[in-house]
Amino acid sequence: MQVDVDRRTEFEALVKAYEKAGGDVSKFLDRRIASIIISGDKVVGLNNVPGVELVPHTIEHGVHAKMIIKKGTKLSFPIHVCTGYLQRDGYQKVIFDIVVEEDAEAHFVAHCVFPWTEQFTHDALMNVVIKRNAKMSYSDEHYHSEAGTVKLITVSRVVVGEDGLYVNRFALTKTRVGKMRLDFSVHLRDRAVADVSARVRASGNDEVDIHEKIDLVGAESRGMLSTTVVALDKAKARVVNEAYGRGEYSKGHVKCEEITKGSDVQVSTVPILKVFNDKAELTHEASIGRVNAKQLETLMSKGLSEDEATELIIKGLLG
């Protein structure tokens, strides 16, 4: 890990916040692991390994990083990404352009850490190209301040080439959300596969807007969208899942589950499925409602209070 001497204090502060949120700091200090640490509009830590090119540069209010995984590269360790903001107010723009070349495999573990923000916007754009027979997974977990005033905008545009694989896991379950807009769009070519899931816990007056889309353009392409939202207190949540079946024998499935607790909660789910090829197949399942009454009764019969039983069920749903 290369750390600019002038930015070491900021690096150490961000690492401490990341560790307090549950992250494994040792991954950023291991020279065998490719990693990048961004604080505000500065790169405060960077480590490249053979087969990986992480090339960041500063833009207004943020960082634009190009990430290339070279042809045939299969990494022994995930690439670790930490994006943070240590001030109370401000705006951060992050752009990631990721290319996974032919026959390569890359797994990313990403954390966004905003521990003390009060009036703050995090605006992220991720452009991903996965080439023929390449594989990529991206696990993205967020830790926000408990003030509930973070505004989060996350946009991902993904193209998966022939026989490629893309897996995305988004989670914001341990802290307040604030206001969030999550926008995923995946384009699948012949025999490409995508598995995209989001898990969010909203409370207080949090607002959640999730829009996910899979476009099954290629023959025998397959895609899965899975969204779980728990809305508590006065939270609002809207989920739109889209699937388009264009390629012959393409298959797509959309699943959305929203759990509510609170008299002022507002939630909705909108599945949009369109088939343009009579050999394509799309399915969906959606549910909105309170915590399962039978599960609640079973746990309460074992001595838990209603609140304790509810919390245990919610933790199980959110993993």
N, C-alpha and C positions, 0 to 999 in steps of 0.2 A: 504494500500500500504506500503510495507516494502522497505525502502530506506537505503542503506549502507551509513553511515556518510561520509566515505572517497570518495564517489562518488556523493555526493549531488550536488556539483557544476555542474558536467556533467549532472546530472538529470535535474537540473533547466534550463540549457542551451538548452537541447534537448526539454524539455517541451515548452519553449518559442518559439523555431523554429516550433514546431508542432502547437502551437496555432496561430502563424503568418500565417501558411499555411492553416488555416481554421479548425483545429481540436478542439475538445471539451475537454479541459484539465480536467474539473471536473470529467470526467468518470474515470480518473486514480487515483483520490483522494477519490472515493466512495468505502468504504469497502465492499459494497454489490456486487461489480462488479469485476470479475476475470480479471486480466490484467498483462501484462508483457511489460517492456520497455527495449530495447536493444540499447546500444550505442557502436558502434565498436565491440570489442570482450568482452564487459562487460554487465551484467544484472544490470541496475541501479535502477530498480523498479520491484516489484513482489507482486502480491496479489492473493491468492487462496481462493476459496469459497467452501462450501459443495457440493460434487458431481463432483468437478473438481480437477484434479491434473496437475499443471504446474511444470515440473521438468527440469530446464535448467542446462547446464554445459558448461564451456568454452572449445573451441577447437582452433586450430591454426587459427588465423585471424578472429575468430567469435564465434558463439554460436550454440549449438545443444540443442533444447528444445523438451521434450516429453510432449504431452498434451493428457490427458485421460478424457473423459466425461463418468462418470460411468453409468451403466445400469439403465434405467428408469429416469435419471435426465432430468428435463425440467427447464432450467434457465429462470429467470424473466428478465435478462439483457444480452446483448451480451458480449462476451469475447473481451476485447480490447487489441490490439497488436500494439506497435509502434517500428519500427526499424529505427535507424538513424545513421548518421555518421557526425561528426562535424569537422573533419580535411579536408584539401584541397586535399591531395593525399592519396591513399591507396587502400586496398582490404578488402572486408568484405564477409565472408561466413556464411550463416544462414541456418540451417537445422531444419525443423519442422516435427516431427512425430506425427500425430494426429489420435487418435482412438475414435470414437463415438460408444459406446457400445449399445447393443440391447435396443430398445424402448426409447432411449435418443434423446434429441434435443439440438443442439448447434448452435449459430449464432456468427460469428466472424466479428469484424470491425477492419481492419488493415490499417495502414498508414506507408509508407516508406518516410523518410524525409532526404534529402541530400542537405542542403541549400547553402553550400559554396564550394562544391567539384569542383576540376579542372581536376584532372586525377584520376579517381576513378572507381573501379569495384565492383558492388554488385552482388553476386552469391548466389541465393536462391534455395533451394530444399525443396519441401513439399510432404511428403508421407502421404496419407489419407486412412484410412479404416473406412467405415461406415457400421456398422453391421445391422442385420435384423431389419426392421421396424424403423430404426433410421433416423434422419434428420440433415442435416448440411448446413449452408450457409456461404460463405466467401466473404466479400466485401473488396477489396484491392485497395487503392488509393495511387498514388505516387506523390511526390513533389520533383523535381530535381532543381539543380542550373540552372541559365540562361546561364551558360557558354556552355552548350550543349556538355560536354565532359564526361558525365557519361556513363559507359558501364553496362547495366543491363541484367542479365541472370536469368530468372525465369523458373523453371521446376516443374511441378506438376504431381504426379502419384496417381491416385485415384481409389479405388475399392469400389463400392456401392453394398451392400448385398441385399438380397431379400426384396422387398417392401420398400427399402430405397430411400432417396432423397438427391441430392447434387446440390447446386446452387452456382455458382461462378461469381462474378462481378469484373472485372479488369478495372481500369481507370487511364490513364495518359493523361490528357487533359489541365492542367492549367499551365504547365511549359514545357521547352524543354525536349525532349526525350534523345538525345545523340544517342547511339547505343543500340538497345534493341533486345533481343531474348526471345520470350515468347513461352513456350512449355507445352501444356496441354494434358494429356492422361487420359481418363476415361473408366473404365471397368464396365459394368452394368450386374447384374445378374437378376434373374426372377422378373419381375414387378418393377424393379428399374427405377428411373427417374433422369436425369441430365439436367441441364440448365446452359450453360456456355456462357458468353459473355465478349467481350473485346472492349473498346473504347479508341482510341489513336489519339492524334493530333500531327503530326510531322511537323516541320518547319526548316528553315535554311538548314543545310546539315545532318539532322537527318537520321538515318537508322533504319527501323523497319522490323523485321522478326518474323512472328507469325505462329505457327504450332499447330493446335488443332485437337484432334482425339477422337471420341467416338466409343467404341466397344460394340455393342448391342448383348451380348452373351446370355442373359437370355430371356426366353419366355415373351412376352408382355412388354419387356423393352422399354423405350422411351428416346430419347435424342435430345437436341437442341444445335446447335452451332451458335452464332451470333457475327459477327465481324464488327465494324465500324472504318474505318481509314480515317482521313482527312490529306492529304499530301499537304504542301505548299512550295513555294520557290524552293529549290533544293532537297527536301526530297526524300528518296527512301523507298518503302514499298512492302513487299512480304507476301502474306497470303496463307497458305495451310490449307484447312479444309478437314478432312477425316472422313468418317462414314462407318462402317461395320455392315451389318445386318446378324446376325447368328441365333438368337433365333426366334422361331415361333411367328408370329404376332408382332414382334418388329418393331418400327417405329423411324426413325431418320430424322431430317431436318437440313440443313446447309444453312446459310444466310451470305453473305459477301457484304458490301457496302463500296466502296472507292471513296472519293470525292477529286478532284485535283484542284489546283489553282497555276499556275506557269508554265513557258515554259520549265523548266528543271526538272520537277517532273518525277519520274519513279515509276510506281506501277504495280502490277500484282496480280492475284488471281487464285488459282488452287484448284478446288473441286475434291476430290477423293471419289467416292461412290462405294462400292462393296457389292453385296448381295450373301450370301451363303445358303440362305434358301428361297424357292419360296413363303413362307408366310410372309417374311419380306418386309418392304416398306421404301424406302429412297427417299428423295426429296431435291432439292437445288435451291437457287436463288442467283444470283451474278450480281453486276453492278459496272462499273467504269466510271467516267465521271466528268464533271464540275458541279458546283452548278446548280440546276434546274432553267432553264431560265425563266419559267413562274413565279416561286416564286420570282425570282430576280426582274422581271418587276413589279410585284404586290407591293413589298415593296418600290421600287424606285418611284412608282407612288404616294406613301404616303409621299414622301419628303426625303427619305433616299438616301445617296450616294451609289454608287455601292459597295464600300468597307464596308460601314456600313451594307448594306443589306446582303452582303456575310457573314459577321461576325455573324449576327443574325441567318442566316440559319444554319451555322456551329454549333453555340451554341445549337440550337434546336436538331441537329443530335446527338450531343455528350451528350445531357442531362444536 
